[in-house]
Amino acid sequence: MSLSHRTPVRVLGRAAREGGGRVQPLMGCRVRAGFPSPADDHLEAEVDLHAYVVKRPAATYFVRAEGDSMVGDGIHDGDLLVVDRSLEPLPGRVIVIALEGEPTVKRLERRGGHVCLVASNPRFAPIPLAGRECEVWGVVTHVVHDLLGRSP
C-alpha cells in the first residue's frame, strides 16, 4: 500500500453561470457501448449540460482532480469534478474533504464502526478519520472526463 494517500484537487470556481447558457442537441437514441448499430438521424431535444450537472448553482463548484487514487470510480488525473456543498456526505458517497488542511477526493465509508476515506485504487490504504482535522467541502455529483487527453 502506498503511503501517499491523497488525491489532491484544485478548486476552479463556482458553478454559477453568467449570462445565457448554450444548449446542445440531444440525440433521440441511446448509444450502445458494445457492437455498433446504425445511428438515428433524429434529434429528440436540446440539452443544457450545465443545467444537467448543476442542480444547485449557489452550492456547486468545480475542481480538477490530480492523481490516480480514484481511478476505480472513473476519476482520472485532470478530470473535472462537479461538487455540491448542499448534499450530505453520507457513507458510500465520493466527497471532497480537507484532511489536515489538504483537499483530497475519496469515498466516505464506515468500517467496523469507524469512519474512513477509501480510495478506489487498491494501491492506496483506507484513511481513518478519527483524531484527524478534517472539513467536508462537498459531495462529488459528476465527473467530466476528456477522452482526447486534454484538460483546459
PADO-782847 format. One record per residue (C-alpha): x negated, y, z negated; residue in one letter. Coordinates in steps of 0.5 Angstrom, whole numbers, m for minus. Layout:
<sites>
+-------+-------+-------+---------+
!     X !     Y !     Z ! residuo !
+-------+-------+-------+---------+
!     X !     Y !     Z !       A !
...
+-------+-------+-------+---------+
</sites>
This chain:
<sites>
+-------+-------+-------+---------+
!     X !     Y !     Z ! residuo !
+-------+-------+-------+---------+
!     0 !     0 !     0 !       M !
!    m2 !     7 !     2 !       S !
!    m4 !    12 !    m4 !       L !
!    m1 !    18 !     0 !       S !
!     6 !    17 !    m1 !       H !
!     8 !    24 !     2 !       R !
!    11 !    25 !     9 !       T !
!    11 !    33 !     9 !       P !
!    16 !    37 !    12 !       V !
!    15 !    44 !    15 !       R !
!    21 !    49 !    14 !       V !
!    23 !    52 !    21 !       L !
!    29 !    56 !    19 !       G !
!    36 !    57 !    17 !       R !
!    41 !    54 !    22 !       A !
!    46 !    60 !    22 !       A !
!    47 !    62 !    30 !       R !
!    46 !    69 !    32 !       E !
!    51 !    71 !    38 !       G !
!    55 !    66 !    42 !       G !
!    53 !    59 !    43 !       G !
!    52 !    55 !    49 !       R !
!    56 !    49 !    50 !       V !
!    53 !    43 !    55 !       Q !
!    57 !    38 !    59 !       P !
!    59 !    31 !    55 !       L !
!    60 !    25 !    60 !       M !
!    66 !    21 !    59 !       G !
!    63 !    15 !    58 !       C !
!    58 !    12 !    53 !       R !
!    51 !    10 !    56 !       V !
!    49 !     3 !    55 !       R !
!    42 !     1 !    52 !       A !
!    42 !    m6 !    55 !       G !
!    43 !    m7 !    62 !       F !
!    44 !    m1 !    66 !       P !
!    51 !     0 !    69 !       S !
!    53 !     5 !    74 !       P !
!    54 !    12 !    72 !       A !
!    61 !    15 !    71 !       D !
!    61 !    22 !    75 !       D !
!    67 !    25 !    71 !       H !
!    65 !    30 !    65 !       L !
!    70 !    29 !    59 !       E !
!    69 !    35 !    56 !       A !
!    63 !    40 !    53 !       E !
!    59 !    39 !    47 !       V !
!    56 !    44 !    43 !       D !
!    50 !    41 !    40 !       L !
!    49 !    46 !    34 !       H !
!    57 !    45 !    32 !       A !
!    56 !    37 !    32 !       Y !
!    50 !    37 !    28 !       V !
!    51 !    43 !    23 !       V !
!    57 !    42 !    19 !       K !
!    56 !    48 !    14 !       R !
!    51 !    53 !    17 !       P !
!    50 !    57 !    11 !       A !
!    48 !    51 !     7 !       A !
!    44 !    48 !    13 !       T !
!    37 !    49 !    15 !       Y !
!    32 !    45 !    20 !       F !
!    25 !    42 !    18 !       V !
!    20 !    39 !    22 !       R !
!    17 !    32 !    20 !       A !
!    10 !    31 !    19 !       E !
!     7 !    24 !    18 !       G !
!    10 !    16 !    19 !       D !
!    13 !    14 !    12 !       S !
!    20 !    15 !    15 !       M !
!    19 !    11 !    22 !       V !
!    24 !     6 !    20 !       G !
!    29 !    11 !    19 !       D !
!    28 !    14 !    26 !       G !
!    24 !    20 !    23 !       I !
!    17 !    21 !    27 !       H !
!    12 !    26 !    27 !       D !
!    14 !    32 !    30 !       G !
!    22 !    31 !    29 !       D !
!    27 !    36 !    28 !       L !
!    31 !    34 !    22 !       L !
!    37 !    38 !    20 !       V !
!    38 !    38 !    13 !       V !
!    45 !    40 !     9 !       D !
!    44 !    43 !     2 !       R !
!    51 !    42 !     0 !       S !
!    51 !    35 !     0 !       L !
!    50 !    31 !    m6 !       E !
!    43 !    27 !    m6 !       P !
!    46 !    20 !    m7 !       L !
!    42 !    14 !    m7 !       P !
!    41 !    11 !     0 !       G !
!    41 !    18 !     3 !       R !
!    35 !    21 !     6 !       V !
!    33 !    27 !     3 !       I !
!    28 !    33 !     3 !       V !
!    25 !    34 !    m4 !       I !
!    20 !    38 !    m7 !       A !
!    15 !    33 !   m11 !       L !
!    10 !    36 !   m16 !       E !
!    11 !    42 !   m11 !       G !
!    10 !    39 !    m5 !       E !
!    16 !    38 !     0 !       P !
!    17 !    31 !     3 !       T !
!    22 !    27 !     6 !       V !
!    24 !    20 !     3 !       K !
!    30 !    15 !     2 !       R !
!    33 !    16 !    m5 !       L !
!    34 !    10 !    m9 !       E !
!    36 !     7 !   m15 !       R !
!    32 !     1 !   m17 !       R !
!    32 !    m3 !   m24 !       G !
!    36 !     3 !   m27 !       G !
!    30 !     8 !   m25 !       H !
!    31 !    13 !   m19 !       V !
!    25 !    13 !   m14 !       C !
!    24 !    15 !    m7 !       L !
!    23 !    10 !    m2 !       V !
!    19 !    11 !     5 !       A !
!    22 !     7 !    11 !       S !
!    15 !     5 !    13 !       N !
!    12 !    m2 !     9 !       P !
!     5 !     1 !     8 !       R !
!     8 !     6 !     3 !       F !
!    10 !     4 !    m4 !       A !
!    16 !     7 !    m7 !       P !
!    15 !    13 !   m12 !       I !
!    18 !    13 !   m19 !       P !
!    21 !    20 !   m20 !       L !
!    21 !    19 !   m28 !       A !
!    17 !    24 !   m31 !       G !
!    15 !    28 !   m25 !       R !
!    17 !    35 !   m23 !       E !
!    22 !    35 !   m17 !       C !
!    27 !    39 !   m14 !       E !
!    32 !    36 !    m8 !       V !
!    32 !    41 !    m2 !       W !
!    38 !    38 !     1 !       G !
!    40 !    31 !     5 !       V !
!    38 !    30 !    12 !       V !
!    44 !    29 !    17 !       T !
!    41 !    29 !    23 !       H !
!    34 !    27 !    27 !       V !
!    32 !    30 !    34 !       V !
!    27 !    26 !    37 !       H !
!    24 !    28 !    43 !       D !
!    22 !    22 !    48 !       L !
!    18 !    26 !    52 !       L !
!    13 !    27 !    46 !       G !
!    13 !    35 !    46 !       R !
!    15 !    39 !    40 !       S !
!    16 !    46 !    40 !       P !
+-------+-------+-------+---------+
</sites>
